[in-house]
Amino acid sequence: MANPYELWTTRKLLGVFRDTRPEDWAFADYFPNVFLSTDEWIDFEKLPVRSRQLAPLVKPGGRGHGVFTDKVKGYRFKPANSVVEDAVDPLRPLTMQPGMDASMLHPEMNKLSPMQRLQLIKAAMVAEFQDAMRRRWEWMRCRAISDGAVTLNYVDGQSVTVDFQRDAGNTITLTSGNRWGDSGVSIFDFFQLVIDTMTNADFGGMPVRAEMGGNAAKILRKDAEILEHMDVNIRGAVITVDRGPVTGPGARGNGKRFKFGEMQIGGASGASIELWQNDETYDVKNTTTGALTKTRYIGTSDVIFTSTVDAIQGYSCFGMIVDKDAGYEAIPMFPKNFETGTRTKVENISIESAPLFVPINPNATLKATVA
């Protein structure tokens, strides 16, 4: 009798990937370019900003000086590996599984064999692993856009910070008396400060979106100056903000991220800044107790200003998977199904990735803690 036990090949695991529907993350749009590195490092070069020097003035017959700059800056980053791995419980296929077997709600379902249950359990594990990996990607993308750097805390306790060298002025923390909602503080003036900072920075750009936590959005929507500029009877009305309860469909219909307004910039220039609220969270597991803590991608009082996707030039970089079974190739996710043990074997499933999300022009972003 043939052994009915079957390890899934990479092709079959990737087939499960295609059958799952990935979540629609907020910061993925800023990293449309994909770079696969078969080297240990990921290297970028940045040409200098075009010179704005004036041509020199000289007396007749005098000699001038050059204004051409050809200095090139090089940047080198090393991606970190992320691995999700778990054993397939050998007893789980032998017990009743909700959603797989007949129940009071679904008595018509056919009784499944342990091997059929095993296949379904493996498919569910791969789908959940994929979501967890994409969630790590989103965290890294958010940190790169928000902080201009990513601090990687490894499970062995080591910590490494990948600094994308954003200007220090592109991180703003307002102090008491200068925060949104404080007496005499103008949110419009603050937006002007952000515009000036981002457009004057090397490789910066005009902000086109302000994505903020719930507290910052609540203050802006109730600000007296903002409401005054919404009055269409006053010349120069420049902002539209939803004043009632607001929500949106979100990635999975949870209403955690949505656009709630828009600010027109420069009168008839046509420029505008979209106003978004983002209350999306991820779970952090306590390695001692196993308890999960909901953590926000964007702080409730933070505002993330971003320029256009072209200005930021975000790259989704993936390094080599150091595994013979992966062929030492650079692929976004490498799924693997393998056995451990000798007499009694345990089946394992893992997904490995070596991601790094690089904003080539981090000065086209700015983070502000406003309350």
N, C-alpha and C positions, 0 to 999 in steps of 0.2 A: 504494500500500500504506500502510495506516495505521501510524503510529508506535506500536510496542508499549510504549514506555517510559511509565511512569505514576508520577507523584508521588502520594504518599499524602496524602489530605486529613486535616484534624484529626479528622473523624469516624472515619475508618478507623484512625488512630493510637489514638484513644480506645477503639476496639473491641479493639485489641491489649491495652490496659490491662485491659479487663474480662476478657479471657481468661487473664491471668496471676494467679497466686495470691500476694497480698502476704504478707510475713513478719509474724509475730505478735510485735510488739516489746513489751518489758516496761513501758516508760514511757508508752505510748500511752494506757493506761487513765486516766491522770491528766489528760488533756486531751480530754474528751468533747465539749466545746462548740466550735462552729465559728463564727468571725467573719470575714467577707469585707469588706475595706475598699477602697473605691474612692478613698480619699484617700491622700496621701503618708504620713500618720501614722496610728497606731492609738492611740486615746485611751480611757482608763478613768477612772472616778471611784470613790472609796472613801469610804463614809460612816464616821463615827467609831465607835469601839467604844462601846457603851452605857455611860453613866456609872455608876460604882458608889459615888458620893459619898453620904455620910450627910446626911440632912436636918439643917439647922442648928438649934441650940438657942438660944432667945432668951428674955429675960424677958417677962412679960406685957405686951402692947402693943408689943413690939419688932418690928422688921422683919427678915426673913430675906434670903437671897440665892438666886439661881438655880443650878440644877444642870444645866440643859439645854445641850447642846453641839450646834451645827449646823455646825461646820466640816467642809468636805469637801476631801479631798485629790485632786488630779488627777495622772494619770500619762500620759506620752506616750512612745510607742516607735515606732521606724522599722524596718520589716523590711528584711532584706538579701536580695538576689537570689542565687539559686543556679542555675547552668546546667550541664547536661551536654550536650556536643556532640561529634560525631565525623563524619568523612566515611565514606561507604560505599565501601570499596575496590573500584574498578571491575574489578580483575582477579580478585577473590575468587569471583564467580559462575562464572568460567571454569575453576576448579580443583576437584578432588575435595574434598568437605567431609564430615568424619566426622559420622555421624548423618543425613546427607541422601542420600548416594549408596550404591549397593550396595557391600558389603564382604565379607570372608571370614566375618564373623559374621552378616551379613544379605545374602546373595546374592540374595534374592528381591526386594529393593527395585528399583523401576523407575528407569531413568535419567532424571534431571531435566534440563530445559533451563536455560540460564543465567538466563533471566528467572524461572523457578520458583525457582531457587536464590536469586536476588536478593530475592524476596519473603520467603523463609524467613530469610535473613540479616537483613533489616530487622526482622522480627518479633523475632528473638533480640536484636538491638541495643536495641529499645524495651524489652523485658522487663528487660534488664540495666541500662539507664538508670533505669528505674523503681525497681529495687532500690537503686541508688546514691542516688537522691533520698530514698527512704524511710529509708535508712541515715543520711543527713544530718539528716533530721527527728528520728530517734531520738537522734542525738548532741545536738541542740539541746534536746530534751525532757529528756534525762539531765542536761545541764549546768544547766538551769533548776531542776530538782528537787534536784539534788545541791549546786550551788554558790549557788543563788539569783541567778545572773547568767550571762550568756553572752558570751564573748569571741569576736568574729568576726574572723578573720584573712583578709583578702582576698588574692587572687593577686597584686595589685600591691604588696603589702608593707604596706599600711595595716591598722590594727587598731582595732576599736571594741568597747567593752564595754557591753552592755545590762544595767543593774543593776536588779533587781526589788526592791531595798531590803529585803532580809531582815535581821533583827537580827543583829548581829555574834556574839551568843552562840549562834546556831543553827549555827555552824561550830566544831567542837571538834577540837583536835589534842592527843592525849595525849603527854606527855613521858616520857623514860626514868624507870623506877621507878613510873610510874602507868599503864602500858599493860596491856592484857589479857595475861594469862600471867605478868606480873611478880609477885614474891612479895608476898602480902598484898593484892593488888588484887581487889576484888569486882566481878564483872560485873553482879550484881544491883543493887549500889549505883549503878553507872553507868547502868543502865536507869532507875532511879529519878530520877537527875539529868536524863536526857533527857525523861522524862515531865513533871517539874516545869518544865523549861525551855520545852517546847512548849505546855503547857497554860496557863502564865502569860504567854506572849507575846501581844501584840495580834494578833488574828485568827489565833491558833494553833489547836492541836487535839490531842487524845489520839492518840499514835502507835498505829497498828494493824498496821504492817508494818516489819520491819527487813530490808533487802536488802543483803547483804554480799558482799565478795570472798572468794575461797577461803581465804586465810590467816586472816582474821578468823573465818570459819565453823569452820575447823579448831581454832582455839584455844578457841572457845566450846564445841564438842562434846566437848573433852577436859578442860574446866575442872572441878576437884574440887568446887567449890561447886555448879555446875550438875548434876553427876552425883549429888550428895547429895540435891538437891531432886527428882530423878527417882525416888528410892526411895519406893515407895508405902506402905512400912511406917512412914514418918515422917510425922507429921501436918503438913499444909500443903504437900504435894507440888504444885508449881505449874508444872512445865515438862515438855514431852515433846520429846526430841531423838533422831533416828536415830543410833545409835552405829556401825553398820557402814558399809560402802561405800554411798554414796548417789548417785543420779543421777535424771534425769527425762527426759521426752520432748523438751523444748525446742521451739523454733519449727519446726525441721526435723529433729527426732529426734536432735539432737546432744548432748543431755544437759547443756547448759551453764548452764541456769537451772532451779531446782527448789526446792520447799518441803521443808525438812528438820526442822521442829519448830514448836512453839508455846509461848508463855509466857502463863500466866494471870496477870491483874493484879487486885489488890484482893480476893482471897479469893472471896466470893460475889457480887461485883459483876457478873461475867459478861464483863468486858472482857478482851481478849487481844491479844497481839502475835504475828503470824505471822513465822517465821524463814525467810528465803529466801537461797539462794546464787546469785550471778549472776557467771558467768565469761565472758559474751559478749564478743566482740571485733569490731573493724572494722580495715580495712587503711588505713594511711597511706602514700601514694606519695611517694618521694623524687623531687623535680622534676628533679634532676640525673642520678641513676643509673637512675631508674625502678623501683628496688627497693621492695618492699612490706614494711611493718613492722606486725605485729599489735599493736593497742593496745586496752586494756580500756576499756569504758564506765565501770565501777566499779573503783577501785584495789583491789588484792588485800587491803589492810589497811583498807579503808574500809567504813563501814556507813551506809546511807542510811535514815533513819527517815521515814516518811510517815504522815500522818493519813488520814482518809477522802477520797474523791474530792470529796465535797460540801464538805468543809472547805477543800481546796486551791483549788477552783474554777479549774481549768486551762482555758485557751482556746487552741485551735488557730487562729491568725490567719494570714490570707493577704492580702498586699497586691496592688495592681494590677500586672498584667503590662504593662510599657510597650512595647507592640508593636501596630502597627496590625492585624496579622493576628489578634491575640488580641482585638481590639475594645476594648482598654484595660480589660478586665474583670479582676476579682479571682477567680482560680480556683486551686485547689491546685496543679495541674500543667498546663502548656501545652505540648503536643507539637507539633513543627513539622518538616516535610519540605521542603527547599528545595535549589535548585541554585546553584552558584558556577561561575565560569569563562565563557568566551565560546565559542570554537570547540569545544573539548573540555570538556564539562560534567561536574562532579563532584556527585554527590548527597550531601546532608548530612541528618543527623537530630539534633534537639536537644530537650531538655526543660527548661523554665524554671519556677521557682517563687520566690515571695517570702514565705517562711514566717517566723513568729515564734510561739513557744510560750510563753504567759504564764501563770504561776501567780499568780492574783489575790491569793492569801494565801500568800506564800512562807514565813511563820512557821509554817505547818502542815507544814513539812519541816525536817529537820536532817541535817547531814553530820558524821560523826565518823571521824577517823583513829585507830584504836585500837591499832595494833601497829607 
